[in-house]
Structures are given as C-alpha cells and as structure tokens.
Amino acid sequence: MQERANQGGLLAAIDMGSNSFRLELAQLQHGRYRRVDYLKETVRLGAGLDGNGLLTEEAVQRGLACLRRFAGRLTGFDAAQVRAVATQTLREARNRNAFLLRAQEALGFPIEVISGREEARLIYAGVAQMQPSDERRLVVDIGGRSTELILGQGRVPQVAESYGVGCVSLSMRFFGDGKLTEAAFRAAQVAAGAELEEALQPFAPQRWDKALGSSGTAGAVAGLLQANGVSDGRITPAGLRWCIEKCIAAGSLDRLSLPGLKPERHAVLPGGLAILYTLAAHFDINALWPAKGALRQGVIVDLNERIEALQRTRPGDMRDASVAELQRRFAVDTGQAARVSSVALALFDAAQPALPAAAGNEVRRELAWACALHEIGLMVSHHDHHRHSAYLLAHVDAPGFSQSQQRRIGDLVLAQRGGLRKIEPQLANEGFAWQVLCLRLAAIKCHARGEVSARALVLRQRGRDAALSYKPEWAEQHPRTVFLLREEAEIWSRSGPMKLELPG
C-alpha cells in the first residue's frame, strides 16, 4: 500500500478536459480552500476524435504522457485522496474503455467519466466555494467540446445543463483551415446558437442577476481584453466584437498576434469567441465576469464532502440524496429495498471483513445503492424488471455519481436474478463477484416481501469459494427459500467464478 500523504487533509483533483488536463492539490479546512499546487497541460484530447468517433493513437499518447507526469506528483497519495474525472471527449469516444484502461495504468488511480449535468454541478460547487455569494447567478463554462450553464444561488445549483458545443469542436469545424473570415464567424455563431437555443427559456435573463464565466475560455478572453485595455476584465458584447474584428483583420491564425493571447489558446480562440458572442447576444449578457472557481475545485469540494461523510456514524453525501430521489421518482417499495439491503450488507460484512477502509466502504455503499434501486425497473414492467432497472441506472441523471459508477451499479442490478453469463466479464473482478452474490442471496431471502432476520444466513469466504450457513430449524421453517438457495448454488457451480457451498 502507498504511504499515506494526507497530513493536513491534502486532496487531489484531476480534470481531464477536452482541451487541457489539470491537476489541483488543495486543502479544505474549516470551510477555507487553500491551493497547494496546480499543474496544467494542453493535451487537446478532443481534437483527436476522428470522423468515426474514435480517439486517435496520437491523441491517446498525448493524454497518457500527461497522466504519467501527473502520477509523479501524486506519489504517496492514497486512492481516497484522489479523484480523476473525464468530460465530454470521453463521453463521446467510442473507444473510451480501451483508453481508460491505459489511462488508469498511467495515472495509478481510477478515472471516472462524468455526465454533462454532473460536470455542471461540480463546476457550480467550485464557483460557490471560491466565490461565495447569495446573488442569483448564471455560471457559464465553455470547455473543449461542451458548454455548461448553471443557475444557482448561494451553494445550491437550481438548473444545470450541458450542451454539445465547445471551443475545440467549433474551431475545428469552422476554422480548421486556419482562415479567420467574417463568414466563418457568422456560420460558427449560427451553429452555436442552434445548439444553445433550447437553453433560452431555462436560463432566461430574468432568472439571474449576475453572470460568471468559469474555466479556460472565459478566463483567456477576459485576460485578452484586459491586456489590451478594452475592459477591466469583464467580457462585454463590445469587447467580444473587438476580439472578432481583430481576428478577421488578421485573416488567419498564423497572423493573429495579440497581447495577452497565450500560445495554447491560439487555435481554439475563434470557436470560444463565437460561443461567447452567441451567449451574450441570445441571453442578454451585458457583462460576464471571470469566475474564480471551476470544475477542479468542485471535485475537491465533493471529495472532501465524501471523506467527511465517511467519518460520520451514518455516511451520507450527494449520492444518497440522489438515490432517495430516484426511489421517490420510480415509486420504489422502500420497505422491500431496506430488507434486501439489510440482508445483503450483513452477508457482505461477514464475508469481506478485511477490506481496506476507504475502498471497502465505497464497495459496500455501491452494494447498498444497488439494493435500494434494484426494483426501479418495475415502474416500466414487471417482466424482466432487472433489465429495465439496469438500463435506467446506467442512463438516468443522478447527481453525485459518475457515469462509470452508475454503470457498475447498473451491472450489479442486472445480475440480481437469472443466469450469470450476461455479466461474465465483470465477474472477473472478485469484489464485484461478492457484491453480486450478496445481492442475489438477499433477493432470494426476501422474495416473500415480509419481515426477515438479517442474521439468519451467514456467508463466509472459504479459500476461493463462498460458504453459506443457516440453522436446521430455520431451514425447516423456510423450505421454499432453501429450495431457491439450492438453485442458486447450481447457477454458481455452472458459470460463476466461485462455488457456493450450502449446508448438508
């Protein structure tokens, strides 16, 4: 195990954006955020998506090289101190799973692909932490391949959405030949407006009092305007027109040279300007102020909340609130969910007592969430409800969860009944196999949907296999449950990664 480096609560966030990768090291103590270190590299992963939606090997190598350098700075960190998130490019890439395997090996820590709405929520968390205010605010974050819009007040995001247009994708599409023409800017603005048009009502000007621009594009343009004496750092329609006119006057990216324009922003500036001008015109944004916070700070805040939750007697974070909301939305029988959860967790705790604290707790919580939501598919149909449940869990918006974690929980729920071949690749992971076994046994024990004793069944690890025990008198009182348990043992003997041994 790596040496623990968390003296003073040091945390690390890796933001794998479409244009840049960022590593932030920080501490949160008594509500105050203190940056310890910050690394940024322009990777342009988003520019490496080919026409088939596949990451090119060249782009992959740029990303891996950066992550290896980040790994050097993270030597001595525990997994509980680090959270790496990937955004729009890896949401789109068809070969993302192959890339993630190589990327996690290079970084040395798990990488989560987060949904657009989760990205927006974390962006707002970063802004709210670094720039607290009770004003009604619109936060705009223009990334490489997506733009996030968030309405919020105080620390609470009220509306958060992600739209599929960014400075990299728009620059490649309309300025890929390096020419900066009025026609190209006009076409880029029309394309951006078409993507952002559905945001006009939810983010209408009367719903906010101040607009903030988070992250690279807004910061770069604000710095450019200030360096040239056009504004005090505010991004205004007049300032954006000045920037666009300077680009058109230059005629091409090769001839574009402005004080304050950083080399890494050169190629993606035109697309960013087109999006900003479209937002200013369509949403009546007279002044967009640079924000102090961004996604990486939000990841640190969220990670800190998770750690604090684990230190409480009953852990709870945003994900627990999301699970409760999903139960409400899909009319889950919460009594049955609680019974299945109590049995599954008792079995898991007895069978896996030596798991490392942080990792083990997260695995245990994933099992609890799967139990809480294993029947949400009943809202769709009683037939094959486990398949409906798995699909919903893999695709529903659930604040706090990454897409990666939702898919793992969805796979768990898919495995709650029927054969095991449908999840055979995932069962190669021993921890996942034990989660599946505990969920299936709990579902069997609670099949009658009545009160149960969570301690009637005891599960133990015996070598590489599992041994289930129960008292003879309990078996006599529950013959139907014993019949189902024997059928379950047969299923594991045919296609499981381990055997399930029963008494007698």
MONORPE-V469927 format. One record per residue. N is the residue number from 1. RES is the residue in one small letter. PHI is phi in degrees with one decimal (999 if undefined). Layout:
BEGIN
N;RES;PHI + N;RES;PHI
END
This chain:
BEGIN
1;m;999 + 2;q;-66.6 + 3;e;-64.0 + 4;r;-73.5 + 5;a;-117.0 + 6;n;-92.5 + 7;q;-59.9 + 8;g;76.1 + 9;g;73.6 + 10;l;-70.4 + 11;l;-125.7 + 12;a;-129.8 + 13;a;-124.7 + 14;i;-114.8 + 15;d;-106.5 + 16;m;-95.0 + 17;g;-80.3 + 18;s;-74.2 + 19;n;-105.2 + 20;s;-129.1 + 21;f;-104.5 + 22;r;-130.9 + 23;l;-122.6 + 24;e;-119.5 + 25;l;-111.8 + 26;a;-154.2 + 27;q;-124.9 + 28;l;-119.6 + 29;q;-131.4 + 30;h;54.3 + 31;g;81.8 + 32;r;-99.8 + 33;y;-98.4 + 34;r;-129.9 + 35;r;-73.4 + 36;v;-102.2 + 37;d;-159.4 + 38;y;-149.8 + 39;l;-124.7 + 40;k;-140.2 + 41;e;-134.4 + 42;t;-81.5 + 43;v;-102.6 + 44;r;52.8 + 45;l;-62.0 + 46;g;-64.2 + 47;a;-73.0 + 48;g;-95.1 + 49;l;-83.6 + 50;d;-84.6 + 51;g;-63.5 + 52;n;-96.7 + 53;g;75.9 + 54;l;-108.8 + 55;l;-70.6 + 56;t;-72.3 + 57;e;-62.8 + 58;e;-62.6 + 59;a;-66.2 + 60;v;-58.1 + 61;q;-64.8 + 62;r;-62.0 + 63;g;-65.4 + 64;l;-65.1 + 65;a;-62.1 + 66;c;-64.6 + 67;l;-64.5 + 68;r;-64.0 + 69;r;-68.1 + 70;f;-62.5 + 71;a;-59.3 + 72;g;-61.7 + 73;r;-76.6 + 74;l;-98.6 + 75;t;-56.1 + 76;g;93.2 + 77;f;-82.7 + 78;d;-81.9 + 79;a;-60.1 + 80;a;-67.4 + 81;q;-92.1 + 82;v;-124.4 + 83;r;-136.9 + 84;a;-112.1 + 85;v;-125.2 + 86;a;-118.4 + 87;t;-115.9 + 88;q;-58.3 + 89;t;-59.5 + 90;l;-81.2 + 91;r;-69.2 + 92;e;-89.2 + 93;a;-61.2 + 94;r;-71.8 + 95;n;-103.8 + 96;r;-66.1 + 97;n;-63.9 + 98;a;-64.5 + 99;f;-65.2 + 100;l;-62.0 + 101;l;-59.6 + 102;r;-71.5 + 103;a;-67.5 + 104;q;-67.3 + 105;e;-66.5 + 106;a;-68.2 + 107;l;-81.0 + 108;g;87.8 + 109;f;-141.7 + 110;p;-62.6 + 111;i;-122.9 + 112;e;-107.0 + 113;v;-90.8 + 114;i;-104.7 + 115;s;-72.5 + 116;g;-62.2 + 117;r;-67.6 + 118;e;-67.1 + 119;e;-58.9 + 120;a;-61.6 + 121;r;-61.6 + 122;l;-69.9 + 123;i;-58.4 + 124;y;-63.8 + 125;a;-59.5 + 126;g;-66.2 + 127;v;-65.2 + 128;a;-63.5 + 129;q;-71.9 + 130;m;-83.8 + 131;q;-140.6 + 132;p;-65.5 + 133;s;-167.5 + 134;d;-97.3 + 135;e;-68.6 + 136;r;-78.3 + 137;r;-125.7 + 138;l;-104.3 + 139;v;-109.8 + 140;v;-115.2 + 141;d;-130.0 + 142;i;-97.0 + 143;g;-97.1 + 144;g;-70.2 + 145;r;-130.3 + 146;s;-149.7 + 147;t;-126.4 + 148;e;-104.1 + 149;l;-122.6 + 150;i;-136.9 + 151;l;-103.3 + 152;g;-161.1 + 153;q;-141.7 + 154;g;62.8 + 155;r;-99.9 + 156;v;-105.5 + 157;p;-76.5 + 158;q;-99.2 + 159;v;-136.2 + 160;a;-138.8 + 161;e;-138.7 + 162;s;-125.7 + 163;y;-124.3 + 164;g;-82.1 + 165;v;-141.6 + 166;g;-144.0 + 167;c;-68.2 + 168;v;-72.9 + 169;s;-63.2 + 170;l;-70.8 + 171;s;-65.8 + 172;m;-64.9 + 173;r;-74.6 + 174;f;-109.5 + 175;f;-129.4 + 176;g;-63.0 + 177;d;-84.7 + 178;g;85.0 + 179;k;-89.2 + 180;l;-114.5 + 181;t;-118.1 + 182;e;-61.8 + 183;a;-62.9 + 184;a;-66.0 + 185;f;-64.7 + 186;r;-63.6 + 187;a;-65.1 + 188;a;-64.7 + 189;q;-67.8 + 190;v;-63.4 + 191;a;-63.1 + 192;a;-65.3 + 193;g;-64.1 + 194;a;-63.7 + 195;e;-72.1 + 196;l;-94.5 + 197;e;-60.0 + 198;e;-69.5 + 199;a;-87.4 + 200;l;-60.0 + 201;q;-76.5 + 202;p;-63.9 + 203;f;-116.5 + 204;a;-60.0 + 205;p;-56.6 + 206;q;-70.5 + 207;r;-94.5 + 208;w;-144.8 + 209;d;-109.3 + 210;k;-143.1 + 211;a;-111.0 + 212;l;-122.3 + 213;g;-108.0 + 214;s;-100.4 + 215;s;73.5 + 216;g;-63.7 + 217;t;-61.7 + 218;a;-62.7 + 219;g;-63.3 + 220;a;-66.4 + 221;v;-69.6 + 222;a;-60.4 + 223;g;-64.3 + 224;l;-64.5 + 225;l;-64.4 + 226;q;-70.0 + 227;a;-63.5 + 228;n;-100.7 + 229;g;69.0 + 230;v;-81.8 + 231;s;-151.0 + 232;d;-87.1 + 233;g;115.4 + 234;r;-70.7 + 235;i;-97.4 + 236;t;-118.7 + 237;p;-55.6 + 238;a;-64.0 + 239;g;-65.2 + 240;l;-66.8 + 241;r;-62.4 + 242;w;-60.4 + 243;c;-61.7 + 244;i;-64.3 + 245;e;-62.2 + 246;k;-64.4 + 247;c;-63.9 + 248;i;-64.2 + 249;a;-64.4 + 250;a;-68.4 + 251;g;86.3 + 252;s;-156.1 + 253;l;-61.7 + 254;d;-61.5 + 255;r;-99.0 + 256;l;-79.9 + 257;s;-144.2 + 258;l;-132.6 + 259;p;-56.1 + 260;g;89.9 + 261;l;-88.8 + 262;k;-76.0 + 263;p;-55.1 + 264;e;-71.8 + 265;r;-96.3 + 266;h;-55.7 + 267;a;-73.2 + 268;v;-106.6 + 269;l;-61.6 + 270;p;-58.2 + 271;g;-63.5 + 272;g;-63.3 + 273;l;-63.7 + 274;a;-62.9 + 275;i;-67.7 + 276;l;-60.5 + 277;y;-67.2 + 278;t;-62.5 + 279;l;-62.4 + 280;a;-60.5 + 281;a;-72.9 + 282;h;-82.3 + 283;f;-110.3 + 284;d;52.9 + 285;i;-88.9 + 286;n;-80.1 + 287;a;-151.5 + 288;l;-108.7 + 289;w;-89.5 + 290;p;-62.4 + 291;a;-92.3 + 292;k;-84.0 + 293;g;-104.7 + 294;a;-156.3 + 295;l;-56.6 + 296;r;-61.6 + 297;q;-68.1 + 298;g;-64.1 + 299;v;-64.3 + 300;i;-61.7 + 301;v;-59.9 + 302;d;-65.7 + 303;l;-63.4 + 304;n;-63.3 + 305;e;-64.4 + 306;r;-66.3 + 307;i;-64.9 + 308;e;-63.6 + 309;a;-63.2 + 310;l;-67.6 + 311;q;-82.7 + 312;r;-84.2 + 313;t;-60.6 + 314;r;-119.8 + 315;p;-58.9 + 316;g;-163.8 + 317;d;-139.5 + 318;m;-53.6 + 319;r;-65.5 + 320;d;-65.7 + 321;a;-64.7 + 322;s;-64.9 + 323;v;-63.2 + 324;a;-62.4 + 325;e;-66.6 + 326;l;-65.1 + 327;q;-59.7 + 328;r;-66.2 + 329;r;-63.8 + 330;f;-101.7 + 331;a;51.9 + 332;v;-69.2 + 333;d;-72.9 + 334;t;-68.3 + 335;g;-64.5 + 336;q;-65.9 + 337;a;-60.1 + 338;a;-66.8 + 339;r;-64.3 + 340;v;-61.5 + 341;s;-63.5 + 342;s;-63.6 + 343;v;-70.4 + 344;a;-61.3 + 345;l;-70.3 + 346;a;-64.5 + 347;l;-64.0 + 348;f;-64.1 + 349;d;-62.8 + 350;a;-73.7 + 351;a;-85.1 + 352;q;-126.3 + 353;p;-76.0 + 354;a;-104.8 + 355;l;-66.9 + 356;p;-55.3 + 357;a;-54.1 + 358;a;-66.8 + 359;a;-64.7 + 360;g;-63.4 + 361;n;-65.6 + 362;e;-66.9 + 363;v;-61.7 + 364;r;-64.2 + 365;r;-68.3 + 366;e;-60.4 + 367;l;-63.1 + 368;a;-63.7 + 369;w;-66.0 + 370;a;-62.7 + 371;c;-63.2 + 372;a;-64.5 + 373;l;-117.8 + 374;h;-68.6 + 375;e;-114.3 + 376;i;-64.8 + 377;g;-68.3 + 378;l;-61.9 + 379;m;-64.4 + 380;v;-86.6 + 381;s;-168.2 + 382;h;-71.9 + 383;h;-72.7 + 384;d;53.6 + 385;h;-62.2 + 386;h;-66.0 + 387;r;-71.1 + 388;h;-64.1 + 389;s;-60.6 + 390;a;-63.5 + 391;y;-63.4 + 392;l;-59.8 + 393;l;-65.4 + 394;a;-77.5 + 395;h;-123.0 + 396;v;-73.2 + 397;d;-76.7 + 398;a;-133.5 + 399;p;-51.8 + 400;g;99.5 + 401;f;-93.9 + 402;s;-84.4 + 403;q;-60.2 + 404;s;-61.6 + 405;q;-69.6 + 406;q;-60.8 + 407;r;-66.8 + 408;r;-62.2 + 409;i;-66.7 + 410;g;-61.5 + 411;d;-63.8 + 412;l;-60.0 + 413;v;-65.8 + 414;l;-59.4 + 415;a;-84.5 + 416;q;-66.3 + 417;r;-152.9 + 418;g;80.8 + 419;g;-72.9 + 420;l;-100.8 + 421;r;-64.9 + 422;k;-66.5 + 423;i;-124.6 + 424;e;-55.2 + 425;p;-61.1 + 426;q;-69.2 + 427;l;-69.6 + 428;a;-64.8 + 429;n;-82.4 + 430;e;-59.9 + 431;g;-61.8 + 432;f;-64.6 + 433;a;-60.1 + 434;w;-68.2 + 435;q;-60.0 + 436;v;-60.8 + 437;l;-58.7 + 438;c;-66.4 + 439;l;-65.3 + 440;r;-64.6 + 441;l;-63.5 + 442;a;-65.9 + 443;a;-62.5 + 444;i;-65.7 + 445;k;-63.1 + 446;c;-99.3 + 447;h;-63.2 + 448;a;-80.6 + 449;r;62.0 + 450;g;-116.5 + 451;e;-63.5 + 452;v;-135.7 + 453;s;-96.7 + 454;a;-68.2 + 455;r;-103.3 + 456;a;-67.3 + 457;l;-104.9 + 458;v;-126.1 + 459;l;-111.0 + 460;r;-132.0 + 461;q;-88.6 + 462;r;-125.2 + 463;g;66.0 + 464;r;-96.5 + 465;d;-109.7 + 466;a;-118.1 + 467;a;-122.9 + 468;l;-104.8 + 469;s;-126.7 + 470;y;-157.9 + 471;k;-77.6 + 472;p;-57.1 + 473;e;-66.0 + 474;w;-65.9 + 475;a;-61.4 + 476;e;-64.7 + 477;q;-80.2 + 478;h;-131.3 + 479;p;-63.9 + 480;r;-67.2 + 481;t;-66.0 + 482;v;-62.9 + 483;f;-58.5 + 484;l;-66.4 + 485;l;-65.9 + 486;r;-69.6 + 487;e;-62.5 + 488;e;-64.4 + 489;a;-61.2 + 490;e;-63.8 + 491;i;-60.5 + 492;w;-68.5 + 493;s;-69.6 + 494;r;-79.6 + 495;s;-142.2 + 496;g;-85.7 + 497;p;-78.5 + 498;m;-147.8 + 499;k;-92.2 + 500;l;-112.7 + 501;e;-93.2 + 502;l;-117.9 + 503;p;-63.0 + 504;g;73.5
END
